[in-house]
Amino acid sequence: MQTQISLKELIIKTHEIEKGTSHIKIMKFEGKITNNNGFELNKKFSEFFIDNKYNIILDLSELQYINSTGIAIIFSMFFKCKENQGKLVVGGLHNFVKRVFSMMTLPEGFRLYNTLDEALQNF
Protein backbone atom coordinates (compact mmCIF):
# COMPACT_ATOMS: atom_id res chain seq x y z
CA MET A 1 0.00 0.00 0.00
CA GLN A 2 1.31 3.42 -0.94
CA THR A 3 0.38 6.60 0.89
CA GLN A 4 1.25 10.21 0.27
CA ILE A 5 1.46 13.33 2.41
CA SER A 6 1.44 16.61 0.50
CA LEU A 7 2.60 19.87 2.03
CA LYS A 8 3.62 23.18 0.53
CA GLU A 9 6.84 22.45 -1.46
CA LEU A 10 7.07 18.87 -0.11
CA ILE A 11 5.60 15.46 -0.93
CA ILE A 12 6.30 12.36 1.15
CA LYS A 13 5.50 9.07 -0.55
CA THR A 14 5.44 5.95 1.59
CA HIS A 15 5.33 2.27 0.69
CA GLU A 16 6.41 -0.98 2.32
CA ILE A 17 8.65 -3.77 1.19
CA GLU A 18 9.58 -7.10 2.74
CA LYS A 19 13.17 -8.11 3.31
CA GLY A 20 13.40 -11.55 4.85
CA THR A 21 11.09 -11.48 7.85
CA SER A 22 11.22 -7.69 8.16
CA HIS A 23 8.77 -5.16 6.83
CA ILE A 24 10.55 -1.96 5.87
CA LYS A 25 8.75 1.32 5.28
CA ILE A 26 10.31 3.43 2.52
CA MET A 27 9.59 7.14 2.86
CA LYS A 28 10.59 9.24 -0.15
CA PHE A 29 10.83 12.99 0.44
CA GLU A 30 10.45 15.13 -2.70
CA GLY A 31 10.88 18.89 -2.70
CA LYS A 32 12.08 21.07 0.15
CA ILE A 33 11.76 21.29 3.93
CA THR A 34 11.64 25.02 4.63
CA ASN A 35 10.13 27.52 7.04
CA ASN A 36 7.04 27.37 4.81
CA ASN A 37 6.28 23.74 5.67
CA GLY A 38 8.43 22.76 8.67
CA PHE A 39 5.73 23.50 11.24
CA GLU A 40 3.12 21.50 9.31
CA LEU A 41 5.59 18.63 8.81
CA ASN A 42 6.25 18.57 12.54
CA LYS A 43 2.48 18.34 13.17
CA LYS A 44 2.32 15.33 10.82
CA PHE A 45 5.14 13.56 12.70
CA SER A 46 2.86 11.21 14.65
CA GLU A 47 1.22 10.08 11.38
CA PHE A 48 4.54 8.55 10.31
CA PHE A 49 4.15 5.98 13.09
CA ILE A 50 0.38 5.46 13.16
CA ASP A 51 0.93 1.92 11.83
CA ASN A 52 3.40 1.10 14.65
CA LYS A 53 6.11 0.24 12.12
CA TYR A 54 9.56 1.38 13.09
CA ASN A 55 11.87 -0.03 10.38
CA ILE A 56 12.27 2.88 7.99
CA ILE A 57 14.47 3.93 5.10
CA LEU A 58 14.30 7.61 4.22
CA ASP A 59 14.94 8.23 0.53
CA LEU A 60 16.18 11.82 0.37
CA SER A 61 17.47 11.66 -3.20
CA GLU A 62 14.84 14.16 -4.34
CA LEU A 63 14.88 16.37 -1.25
CA GLN A 64 16.48 19.50 -2.68
CA TYR A 65 16.72 21.53 0.53
CA ILE A 66 16.47 20.92 4.26
CA ASN A 67 16.52 23.43 7.11
CA SER A 68 17.25 22.87 10.81
CA THR A 69 13.61 21.96 11.49
CA GLY A 70 13.85 19.20 8.90
CA ILE A 71 17.07 17.88 10.41
CA ALA A 72 15.45 17.88 13.86
CA ILE A 73 12.43 15.95 12.54
CA ILE A 74 14.65 13.32 10.88
CA PHE A 75 16.69 12.90 14.07
CA SER A 76 13.43 12.66 16.10
CA MET A 77 12.24 9.93 13.72
CA PHE A 78 15.56 8.10 14.21
CA PHE A 79 15.22 8.18 18.01
CA LYS A 80 11.52 7.18 17.89
CA CYS A 81 12.45 4.12 15.79
CA LYS A 82 15.32 3.24 18.12
CA GLU A 83 13.09 3.56 21.22
CA ASN A 84 10.67 1.08 19.64
CA GLN A 85 13.33 -1.51 18.71
CA GLY A 86 13.29 -0.39 15.10
CA LYS A 87 15.84 1.09 12.77
CA LEU A 88 15.96 4.18 10.59
CA VAL A 89 18.59 4.76 7.91
CA VAL A 90 18.89 7.25 5.08
CA GLY A 91 19.21 5.77 1.61
CA GLY A 92 19.58 8.21 -1.21
CA LEU A 93 20.95 11.69 -0.74
CA HIS A 94 20.52 14.81 -2.84
CA ASN A 95 23.90 16.61 -3.08
CA PHE A 96 22.69 19.57 -1.00
CA VAL A 97 21.37 17.32 1.78
CA LYS A 98 24.58 15.27 1.69
CA ARG A 99 26.62 18.46 2.29
CA VAL A 100 24.36 19.47 5.19
CA PHE A 101 24.77 16.10 6.92
CA SER A 102 28.55 16.14 6.32
CA MET A 103 28.85 19.34 8.37
CA MET A 104 27.30 17.94 11.54
CA THR A 105 27.87 15.34 14.19
CA LEU A 106 25.34 12.58 13.62
CA PRO A 107 23.70 10.60 16.43
CA GLU A 108 25.41 7.31 17.22
CA GLY A 109 24.06 4.61 14.92
CA PHE A 110 22.60 7.04 12.37
CA ARG A 111 23.57 5.70 8.95
CA LEU A 112 23.64 7.45 5.58
CA TYR A 113 23.83 5.58 2.28
CA ASN A 114 24.19 7.14 -1.15
CA THR A 115 21.39 5.08 -2.71
CA LEU A 116 18.23 3.29 -1.71
CA ASP A 117 19.69 -0.02 -2.95
CA GLU A 118 22.76 0.44 -0.76
CA ALA A 119 20.54 1.16 2.27
CA LEU A 120 18.46 -1.96 1.57
CA GLN A 121 21.58 -4.12 1.28
CA ASN A 122 22.84 -2.87 4.64
CA PHE A 123 19.53 -2.78 6.50
C-alpha positions as CSV (number, residue, x, y, z in Angstrom):
1,M,0.0,0.0,0.0
2,Q,1.3,3.4,-0.9
3,T,0.4,6.6,0.9
4,Q,1.2,10.2,0.3
5,I,1.5,13.3,2.4
6,S,1.4,16.6,0.5
7,L,2.6,19.9,2.0
8,K,3.6,23.2,0.5
9,E,6.8,22.5,-1.5
10,L,7.1,18.9,-0.1
11,I,5.6,15.5,-0.9
12,I,6.3,12.4,1.1
13,K,5.5,9.1,-0.6
14,T,5.4,5.9,1.6
15,H,5.3,2.3,0.7
16,E,6.4,-1.0,2.3
17,I,8.7,-3.8,1.2
18,E,9.6,-7.1,2.7
19,K,13.2,-8.1,3.3
20,G,13.4,-11.5,4.8
21,T,11.1,-11.5,7.8
22,S,11.2,-7.7,8.2
23,H,8.8,-5.2,6.8
24,I,10.5,-2.0,5.9
25,K,8.8,1.3,5.3
26,I,10.3,3.4,2.5
27,M,9.6,7.1,2.9
28,K,10.6,9.2,-0.2
29,F,10.8,13.0,0.4
30,E,10.4,15.1,-2.7
31,G,10.9,18.9,-2.7
32,K,12.1,21.1,0.2
33,I,11.8,21.3,3.9
34,T,11.6,25.0,4.6
35,N,10.1,27.5,7.0
36,N,7.0,27.4,4.8
37,N,6.3,23.7,5.7
38,G,8.4,22.8,8.7
39,F,5.7,23.5,11.2
40,E,3.1,21.5,9.3
41,L,5.6,18.6,8.8
42,N,6.2,18.6,12.5
43,K,2.5,18.3,13.2
44,K,2.3,15.3,10.8
45,F,5.1,13.6,12.7
46,S,2.9,11.2,14.6
47,E,1.2,10.1,11.4
48,F,4.5,8.6,10.3
49,F,4.2,6.0,13.1
50,I,0.4,5.5,13.2
51,D,0.9,1.9,11.8
52,N,3.4,1.1,14.7
53,K,6.1,0.2,12.1
54,Y,9.6,1.4,13.1
55,N,11.9,0.0,10.4
56,I,12.3,2.9,8.0
57,I,14.5,3.9,5.1
58,L,14.3,7.6,4.2
59,D,14.9,8.2,0.5
60,L,16.2,11.8,0.4
61,S,17.5,11.7,-3.2
62,E,14.8,14.2,-4.3
63,L,14.9,16.4,-1.3
64,Q,16.5,19.5,-2.7
65,Y,16.7,21.5,0.5
66,I,16.5,20.9,4.3
67,N,16.5,23.4,7.1
68,S,17.3,22.9,10.8
69,T,13.6,22.0,11.5
70,G,13.9,19.2,8.9
71,I,17.1,17.9,10.4
72,A,15.4,17.9,13.9
73,I,12.4,16.0,12.5
74,I,14.6,13.3,10.9
75,F,16.7,12.9,14.1
76,S,13.4,12.7,16.1
77,M,12.2,9.9,13.7
78,F,15.6,8.1,14.2
79,F,15.2,8.2,18.0
80,K,11.5,7.2,17.9
81,C,12.5,4.1,15.8
82,K,15.3,3.2,18.1
83,E,13.1,3.6,21.2
84,N,10.7,1.1,19.6
85,Q,13.3,-1.5,18.7
86,G,13.3,-0.4,15.1
87,K,15.8,1.1,12.8
88,L,16.0,4.2,10.6
89,V,18.6,4.8,7.9
90,V,18.9,7.2,5.1
91,G,19.2,5.8,1.6
92,G,19.6,8.2,-1.2
93,L,20.9,11.7,-0.7
94,H,20.5,14.8,-2.8
95,N,23.9,16.6,-3.1
96,F,22.7,19.6,-1.0
97,V,21.4,17.3,1.8
98,K,24.6,15.3,1.7
99,R,26.6,18.5,2.3
100,V,24.4,19.5,5.2
101,F,24.8,16.1,6.9
102,S,28.5,16.1,6.3
103,M,28.8,19.3,8.4
104,M,27.3,17.9,11.5
105,T,27.9,15.3,14.2
106,L,25.3,12.6,13.6
107,P,23.7,10.6,16.4
108,E,25.4,7.3,17.2
109,G,24.1,4.6,14.9
110,F,22.6,7.0,12.4
111,R,23.6,5.7,9.0
112,L,23.6,7.4,5.6
113,Y,23.8,5.6,2.3
114,N,24.2,7.1,-1.2
115,T,21.4,5.1,-2.7
116,L,18.2,3.3,-1.7
117,D,19.7,0.0,-3.0
118,E,22.8,0.4,-0.8
119,A,20.5,1.2,2.3
120,L,18.5,-2.0,1.6
121,Q,21.6,-4.1,1.3
122,N,22.8,-2.9,4.6
123,F,19.5,-2.8,6.5
